């Protein structure tokens, strides 16, 4: 099915921003990038999804292994005991409890616009990553905690610009891995971070939508 993802601003990275822009997705590929009017005129029967703010390529979280194997992501049912924020150094020998933490960590990455994640995972974690649809990026030197020293799911906390944080540019014919953020422009995204994500599209599938 053809789907148009539209926003007040599309930031393809590597190409000029497109005000009033849209990305046409056909299956797991990008079929067109342009103004909303032009894209919809060319494909009037495509499903349209309108997002606030900006559309960018999906983000790359280099510290995936650390965030999934060294950080515990509490279940909402554990909030009274553990709170809701990720916990470094959590002691637990319950494999099923850790498996739940990994699943929640992956879901929270998707909720931050992440489509690519630094890997080197143990087999059990790799299986969960594969099931989530996130694409593993091999880069062993990034297995350490974020430079902030904290378990932050926002790739922008290290002060890297958009071009250095996305998995790659949005290009016609490329994989449809993209995210939408409720900010005005790139400067707003860098300042407010990826917690402003309202939608994540992974291989053409809408895998996260803020409710």
N, C-alpha and C positions, 0 to 999 in steps of 0.2 A: 504493500500500500504506500502511495505517495503521501508524505506529510510535510507541511510547511511549518517551520519554527520561525516565528517572527518576533522582533523586539525593536524598541526605539533606536537601538544601536547594535550593529554586528561588528565585532572585532576579530577578523579572521586571523590576525598575526601574520606578518610577512606580506600583507597586502593592505590597501587603504581601508580605513573604517567605512562602514556603510550605514549612514543614518537612515532610519525607517527601513531597516534591512530584513532579510529573510534567508533562511537556509532550507533548500528543498532536499528531503531525504527520500531515497528510493531503496527500500530494503535496508542493508547495512552500509550504504554508500551515500555520499553527498552528490546530488545530481545538479545542483545549481546554487549559486550565491549571488544575491543582487538586491535591488530594492523590493519591498513587499509588492508593490504594484506590478512590477515586471514579472516576478516569480509567479504570482497568482494568475496573472493574465496568460502566462504560458501553460499553466496547469490548473485550470479553474475547478477541477473536480478533486483536487488534493485536499486532505484533511488539514485544517489550519489550527495551530496552537500558538496563541498569543502570550508572550511573556513580558513582564515589566523589565526595565533596565537594559542590560546588555547580554548578548550571546557571545561566548568565547569558545575556543577549543576546550576539551576536558583538561583538567589539571593533572599534574604528576606529583605524587607523594613519594619522595625518595625514602622516607623513613618507615616504610610499610612494615618491614620485619620487626623493627623495634616496637612500633605501635601495636603490633598484634601478638608479640611473644613476650614482651617485657612490661606491657601495660594492661591493666585489667579494666574492662569497660562494664560498669555495673548494670545489672538488670534494673528496670524501673521498680520492680518489686523489692529490690534491695536498697532503695533510696533512704529509708529510715535508718538503716545500719551503715551504709557506705556513701550516701550522697549520690549525686548523678554524674560527677565529673570523672574522667579517667584517672586511674590510680597507678602510680609507679611503685614497683617493689611489692605488690600484693602477694601474700603467701597463701597458696592454695594447692592442694594435691589432688583435687577432684577434676579428673579429665573432662567430664561432661560440663562442669561449670566453666572451665577454660574454653571449651568448644563454643559455648554460648557467648563468652566474651569476644571470641574471634568473630563470630557472626555479627554481633552488635558493632564491633569496630569497623567491619567492612560496610555495614549499613550507614554508619556515621561518616565514613569516607565518601560514600556516594552522596550523602547529604551536604558535603562540602565541595561538590563539583568534581571529585576525583574520578578519573577513568583509567589511570595508569599508576602502578604502585611498585616501588622498589622492592625487589624480591630476595632470593636466596632463602626461601622458606623451608622449614621442615615439611615432610610429606603431608602430614595431617592438615597443616595450615594451608599448604599449596592447594589441596583439594577444595578447601572452603573458598579460597581466592578464585579458583577456576569456576566453581559453581556460581559465584557472585557475578561473573562476567568481567571483573576487573582484569586488565592486562598487566602481566608481570614484566617489570623492566629490570634486567640484571645489571647491577652496579654495586659491587661489593663494598666499595669505600664509603657508601652512604648507609651502612648498617647501624651507625651510631645514633644516639638521640639527636633531636633537633638542636641547633645551636642555642636556642632559647633555654635549653635544659629542662623543658617541661613537655608533657604529653599533649602537644597541640596538634589537632587534626587539620589546621589551616596551613597550607603550604606557603602562604604569603608571610608568615611570621618571621621568616629569616631575611626579609627585606629584598627578595629577588623580584625583578619586574615580571610583567605578564609573559613576555616572550621567553623568559628563563624558567617559567613555572608550568606552562602548558606542555602537553605531550608532543605537540607539533602544530603547524598551521592548519586551518580549515581549507581544504582544497577540493575542487570538483574531481570526483573519482576516488577521493580518499575515504577512509572509514568515517562513519558518522558518529564520532565521539565528541560531544559538545555539552556545554552547560550554560544556564542562564542565571544571572545574578541581579538582585534588585538594587542596583546602583546606577548612577547617571552615566559614568564613563570609566575609563581605565584608572584614572587617579582615585576615583571613589572606591573602586574595587581594591586597589592596593591599600587604601586607608582603612576601609571597613572590613576587609577580609572575606574569605570564602564562606563564612557563616551566613552570608547574604544569599546563598544559593537558593533558587526556587525550583530548579529542575536540572536533572542530569540525564543525558541521552547516551547510551552505551551500545555501539554497534547498531544504531537506529532505533533501539528500544528505549522507551521512557522508563528508567529504572528508579527514579526518585522524583517526587513532586511534593513541594511544601503544601501542607493542608492548612 
